[in-house]
Amino acid sequence: MSLQIIIYVFLLSNRYLFSVFLSVLLAGLFCNRTFDRYACWPDTPAGSMVNISCPLYLPWYDKVSQGVVRRRCGSDGLWEREQSGQVWRDMTQCEEEKEVISQELMVTFRMLYTVGYSLSLSTLIMALIILLSFRKLHCTRNYIHANLFLSFILRAVAVMVKDNMLERHWGREIMKQTDVSEMLSHQAATGCRIAQVMMQYCVLANHYWFFGEAIYLYTVLIASVFIDNNKYLPYICLGWGTPLLFVVPWVVVKTLKENKECWAVNENMNYWWIIRFPVLFASLINFLIFMKILRVIFSKLRANNQSRYPDYKLRLAKATLTLIPLFGIHEVIFIFATDEQTTGILHYIKVFFTLFISSFQGFLVAVLYCYANKEVCCFI
């Protein structure tokens, strides 16, 4: 008799166990265990609600790790259904929090920079073909231009491939069981991370080829150094080699510290500085060189002493002086407004300004360095 009292008191102290015991005792009905392509559900007594943790595979799991998803087992031993016939499931606590305005703006921004990168890609490919097709255009200056075009082309391709990988593997809705397995597959994560790494490398290479353009212009106009056509190897090392010094450590840190999803989220912003610092450094130096050259050009114009500079140097100065501030000005403006500090309207202004310039920049480079270049127009 005492044992029965103990069991009764124990069940009474735990309402869930008591309800299970009562339902089994009275009816013996329960809803069968199942997998609904979202979560695994255990056997559940009739007339009760079952709660399980949010699925681990959700890309935003860290934000909803304390949440639960619910199902209700009907009194007839069947999972309750909605009017549409679908099994009822409450997963509001596991959904990613989204701001309607933010999502609409991001969709608009993505359309904008997709158009910009597509336009830049087509014009840059034609400009690169033109520069490489005529032997009389082969010189150190145009070799640097050609590599700059190539860096813009690779950057545009890398950005679009990365966006496609993110949308394909992480942005789609889960409709069937194979979707879950594909999202969790090692191949999907690896391919997406490779695309992310290539994009970061191409972005850095793009910045450092503009850095090379600035150094070349400074050397020709201010240092008055004659550059042999065969001595463009240092520019190759600067443009294509320097990014490796930062991308490789970033990959190592991501692999060891933040090896999650597609490496698109920066939980620790200190790791992001491995990529951010060289971009800001190159942009700041470009801006300083721009100010120095601008001061020299103005002084020469005021003194009416332009005869010292051949015509091609003045054309190069006009083009580069237009592109250097265009290339680095947004980085200089927001150099102290980092991603983690900008919120609200300032964040959207920064994102718009950065994406607009970055996507249409290749088009402007092709126009100024090729299509509007009188030397090139003579061969077209």
C-alpha positions in Angstrom: 0.0 0.0 0.0 2.8 2.4 0.8 4.4 1.7 -2.6 1.2 2.7 -4.4 1.1 6.0 -2.4 4.7 6.7 -3.3 4.0 6.1 -7.0 0.9 8.2 -6.8 2.8 11.1 -5.2 5.6 10.9 -7.8 3.2 10.9 -10.7 1.3 13.8 -9.2 4.5 15.8 -8.8 5.2 15.5 -12.5 2.2 16.5 -14.5 3.6 15.3 -17.8 4.3 11.8 -16.5 1.0 11.8 -14.8 -0.8 12.7 -18.1 1.1 9.9 -19.9 0.2 7.4 -17.2 -3.4 8.5 -17.1 -3.8 8.4 -20.9 -2.2 5.0 -21.1 -4.2 3.7 -18.2 -7.5 5.0 -19.6 -7.2 4.5 -23.3 -3.7 3.1 -24.2 -3.7 5.4 -27.3 -0.7 7.2 -28.6 0.6 8.9 -31.8 3.3 7.0 -33.6 6.8 8.3 -33.8 7.5 10.0 -37.2 9.8 12.3 -39.2 8.1 15.1 -41.0 11.1 16.3 -43.0 11.7 19.0 -40.3 12.2 17.1 -37.0 11.9 13.7 -35.4 8.8 13.2 -33.2 8.7 10.5 -30.5 5.7 8.3 -29.5 3.3 10.7 -27.8 0.3 9.8 -25.6 -3.2 10.8 -26.9 -4.4 14.2 -25.8 -1.0 15.6 -25.0 1.4 18.2 -26.5 5.0 17.2 -27.3 7.9 19.8 -27.4 11.3 19.1 -28.9 14.3 21.4 -29.4 14.8 23.3 -32.7 16.6 21.2 -35.3 20.4 21.5 -35.2 20.7 21.9 -39.0 19.0 25.3 -39.1 21.6 27.9 -40.3 20.4 30.2 -37.5 20.3 27.5 -34.8 22.6 29.6 -32.5 19.8 32.2 -32.3 17.0 29.7 -31.6 18.9 27.1 -29.6 16.6 27.7 -26.6 13.4 27.4 -28.6 11.1 24.4 -29.2 8.8 23.1 -31.9 5.5 21.6 -30.9 3.0 19.0 -32.1 -0.3 17.9 -30.5 -1.5 14.3 -30.4 -5.3 14.1 -30.6 -7.5 12.1 -28.3 -8.0 9.5 -31.0 -4.2 8.8 -31.2 -3.6 10.7 -34.4 -1.6 13.8 -34.9 -3.8 16.8 -35.1 -4.2 18.4 -38.5 -5.0 21.9 -39.8 -8.0 22.7 -42.0 -5.7 22.3 -45.1 -5.1 18.7 -44.1 -1.5 19.2 -43.1 -0.3 18.0 -39.7 -0.3 20.9 -37.3 3.1 22.1 -36.1 4.1 25.2 -34.2 7.6 26.2 -35.1 7.4 29.9 -34.4 10.2 29.7 -31.8 12.5 28.1 -34.4 12.0 30.6 -37.2 14.6 33.2 -38.1 13.7 36.7 -37.0 13.3 38.8 -40.1 12.6 42.4 -40.6 10.3 43.0 -43.5 11.9 46.3 -44.4 15.4 44.8 -44.1 14.5 41.9 -46.4 12.9 44.1 -49.0 15.9 46.4 -49.0 18.3 43.5 -49.3 16.4 42.0 -52.2 16.5 45.4 -53.9 20.2 45.8 -53.2 20.9 42.3 -54.6 19.1 43.2 -57.8 21.1 46.4 -58.1 24.5 44.9 -57.7 23.6 41.9 -59.9 22.8 44.3 -62.7 26.0 46.2 -61.9 28.2 43.1 -61.9 26.6 41.8 -65.1 27.1 45.1 -66.9 30.7 45.4 -65.7 31.4 41.8 -66.7 30.4 42.2 -70.3 32.2 45.5 -70.8 35.4 44.3 -69.0 35.6 41.2 -71.1 35.5 43.2 -74.3 38.0 45.8 -73.0 40.4 43.0 -72.0 40.1 41.4 -75.5 40.8 44.8 -77.1 43.9 45.5 -75.0 45.4 42.0 -75.6 44.5 41.9 -79.4 46.8 44.8 -80.5 50.5 44.5 -80.1 51.1 48.2 -80.1 49.1 48.5 -76.9 51.3 46.0 -75.1 53.3 48.0 -72.5 53.6 48.0 -68.7 50.8 50.5 -68.3 48.4 48.5 -70.4 49.5 45.2 -68.8 48.6 46.7 -65.4 45.2 47.8 -66.9 44.6 44.3 -68.3 45.3 42.7 -64.9 43.0 45.2 -63.3 40.3 44.3 -65.8 40.9 40.6 -65.1 40.6 41.2 -61.3 37.3 42.9 -61.8 36.1 40.0 -64.0 37.1 37.4 -61.4 35.5 39.5 -58.7 32.2 39.7 -60.5 32.1 36.0 -61.3 33.1 35.1 -57.7 30.4 37.2 -56.2 27.7 35.8 -58.4 28.8 32.2 -57.9 28.9 32.7 -54.2 25.4 34.2 -54.1 24.2 31.3 -56.2 25.8 28.8 -53.8 24.3 30.5 -50.8 20.8 30.6 -52.4 21.0 27.0 -53.6 22.2 25.3 -50.5 21.1 27.5 -47.6 18.3 29.8 -48.7 15.7 27.4 -50.1 12.7 26.1 -48.2 12.7 22.5 -46.9 10.2 20.6 -48.9 11.3 17.0 -48.8 13.7 14.8 -46.9 16.4 15.0 -49.5 16.6 18.8 -49.0 17.7 18.2 -45.4 20.4 15.7 -46.4 21.7 18.0 -49.1 21.9 21.0 -46.8 23.8 18.9 -44.2 26.1 17.3 -46.7 29.8 17.9 -46.5 29.9 18.6 -50.3 27.4 21.4 -50.0 29.3 23.1 -47.2 32.7 22.6 -48.8 31.6 24.0 -52.2 30.0 27.0 -50.6 33.1 27.7 -48.5 35.4 27.4 -51.5 33.2 30.0 -53.3 33.4 32.2 -50.3 37.2 31.9 -50.2 37.6 32.6 -53.9 35.3 35.7 -53.5 37.5 37.1 -50.7 40.6 36.5 -52.7 39.2 38.2 -55.8 38.0 41.2 -53.8 41.5 41.6 -52.3 43.2 41.1 -55.6 40.9 43.8 -57.1 41.9 46.3 -54.4 45.6 45.6 -54.8 45.5 46.0 -58.5 44.1 49.4 -58.0 46.9 49.9 -55.5 49.3 49.0 -58.3 47.6 51.5 -60.6 48.1 54.2 -58.0 51.8 53.3 -57.4 52.4 53.3 -61.2 50.9 56.7 -61.6 52.8 58.1 -58.6 56.0 56.7 -60.0 55.5 58.2 -63.5 54.1 61.6 -62.5 55.8 62.4 -59.3 58.9 60.3 -59.0 59.5 60.7 -62.7 60.9 57.2 -63.0 61.1 55.5 -66.4 59.6 52.0 -66.1 60.8 49.3 -68.5 58.2 47.3 -70.3 59.7 44.1 -68.9 59.6 45.2 -65.3 56.0 44.6 -64.4 56.7 41.5 -62.3 56.6 43.4 -59.0 53.0 44.5 -59.9 52.1 40.9 -60.6 53.4 40.0 -57.1 51.5 42.9 -55.5 48.2 42.3 -57.3 48.0 38.5 -57.2 50.4 37.5 -54.4 49.6 40.0 -51.6 46.0 38.7 -51.2 47.3 35.3 -50.3 49.1 36.7 -47.3 45.7 37.5 -45.8 43.3 35.0 -47.3 45.3 32.0 -46.2 45.4 33.0 -42.5 41.7 33.9 -42.7 40.9 30.4 -44.0 43.0 28.8 -41.2 41.2 30.8 -38.5 37.8 30.1 -40.0 38.6 26.4 -40.1 39.8 26.3 -36.5 37.5 28.8 -34.9 34.3 29.4 -37.0 33.9 26.4 -39.1 30.2 26.8 -39.6 27.9 26.8 -42.6 29.3 28.8 -45.5 31.7 31.1 -43.6 29.4 34.0 -44.5 28.6 35.0 -40.9 31.3 36.7 -38.7 30.5 35.8 -35.1 33.9 37.2 -33.9 34.5 40.4 -35.8 38.2 40.3 -34.9 38.7 37.5 -37.4 37.1 39.6 -40.1 39.8 42.2 -39.6 42.2 39.8 -41.3 40.4 40.5 -44.5 39.2 44.0 -43.7 42.5 45.6 -42.7 44.3 45.1 -46.1 41.4 46.5 -47.9 41.2 49.6 -45.7 45.0 50.0 -45.9 45.1 49.9 -49.7 42.2 52.3 -50.0 43.7 54.7 -47.5 47.1 54.7 -49.4 45.3 55.2 -52.7 43.4 58.2 -51.3 46.7 59.7 -50.0 48.4 59.2 -53.4 45.3 60.8 -55.1 45.7 63.9 -52.9 49.4 64.1 -53.6 49.0 63.8 -57.4 46.1 66.2 -57.4 48.2 68.8 -55.6 51.0 68.3 -58.1 48.7 68.5 -61.1 47.0 71.7 -59.8 50.4 73.3 -59.2 51.6 72.4 -62.7 48.4 73.8 -64.3 48.7 77.0 -62.4 52.3 77.4 -63.5 51.4 76.7 -67.1 54.1 74.1 -67.2 52.3 71.1 -68.7 55.0 70.6 -71.4 57.0 68.5 -69.1 54.4 65.8 -69.2 53.7 63.8 -72.4 50.2 63.6 -73.5 49.7 60.0 -72.5 50.6 60.9 -68.9 48.0 63.6 -68.7 45.4 61.1 -70.1 46.5 58.5 -67.6 46.3 61.1 -64.8 42.8 62.1 -65.7 41.6 58.6 -65.8 43.3 57.4 -62.6 42.5 60.6 -60.7 38.8 59.8 -61.5 39.1 56.2 -60.4 41.2 56.3 -57.3 38.7 58.3 -55.2 35.9 56.3 -56.8 37.6 53.1 -55.7 38.6 54.0 -52.2 36.4 56.9 -51.1 33.6 54.7 -49.6 36.2 52.8 -47.6 37.7 56.0 -46.3 34.3 57.5 -45.4 33.3 54.5 -43.4 36.7 53.6 -42.1 35.6 54.4 -38.5 32.0 53.2 -39.1 32.6 49.4 -38.9 29.9 46.8 -39.6 29.4 46.1 -35.9 29.0 49.9 -35.1 26.6 50.9 -37.9 22.9 50.3 -37.2 19.6 51.4 -38.6 19.6 53.8 -41.5 23.4 54.4 -41.4 23.9 50.6 -42.0 21.6 50.6 -45.0 23.3 53.7 -46.4 26.7 52.1 -46.0 25.6 48.8 -47.6 24.0 50.6 -50.6 27.0 52.9 -51.1 29.4 50.0 -51.0 27.5 47.6 -53.2 26.7 50.3 -55.8 30.2 51.4 -56.2 31.7 47.9 -56.1 29.3 46.5 -58.7 29.4 49.3 -61.3 33.1 50.1 -60.7 34.2 47.6 -63.3 32.0 49.3 -66.0 33.5 52.7 -65.2 37.1 51.2 -65.3 36.4 49.7 -68.7 35.0 53.0 -70.1 37.8 55.2 -68.7 40.8 53.0 -69.4 39.6 51.5 -72.7 36.6 52.8 -74.5 37.3 56.5 -73.7 41.0 56.2 -74.2 42.1 58.0 -77.4 45.1 55.7 -77.8 42.9 52.6 -77.8 40.2 54.2 -80.0 42.8 54.6 -82.8 42.9 50.8 -83.1 39.1 50.2 -82.9 
